[in-house]
Amino acid sequence: MSAHIILESCRSLDRMIATERQVKGSCSHCHAEQSVDLDQLRRRVGGSYSLFNRRCRCALTPGCPGWVRFFYLHGVWRPLWDEGTMLRWYSHKAV
């Protein structure tokens, strides 16, 4: 797998909003997907917050034990994590 290079426009919520990036969350277990409201998220966590190498417990499906990982649209949906983080996530069997 080649190293993933994150676009400069995806380094923070402020940059993603300014460049009108589309972002979705997708659960690794139940496979539910939902678009991310970047403006609402910025109000909660601040504009400098980054979704890169982040994940959260699934709240898309009640009782799901999975993790929601984030993707940005750049022609196709691309992951917002690097290979090292992916390997760490998989090594903890918490995918």
Rosetta blueprint (number, residue, H / E / L):
1 M L
2 S L
3 A L
4 H L
5 I L
6 I L
7 L L
8 E H
9 S H
10 C H
11 R L
12 S L
13 L H
14 D H
15 R H
16 M H
17 I H
18 A H
19 T L
20 E L
21 R L
22 Q L
23 V E
24 K E
25 G E
26 S E
27 C E
28 S L
29 H L
30 C L
31 H L
32 A L
33 E E
34 Q E
35 S E
36 V L
37 D L
38 L H
39 D H
40 Q H
41 L H
42 R H
43 R H
44 R H
45 V H
46 G L
47 G L
48 S L
49 Y L
50 S L
51 L L
52 F L
53 N L
54 R L
55 R E
56 C E
57 R E
58 C L
59 A L
60 L L
61 T L
62 P L
63 G L
64 C L
65 P L
66 G L
67 W E
68 V E
69 R E
70 F E
71 F E
72 Y E
73 L E
74 H L
75 G L
76 V L
77 W E
78 R E
79 P E
80 L L
81 W L
82 D L
83 E H
84 G H
85 T H
86 M H
87 L H
88 R H
89 W H
90 Y H
91 S H
92 H L
93 K L
94 A L
95 V L
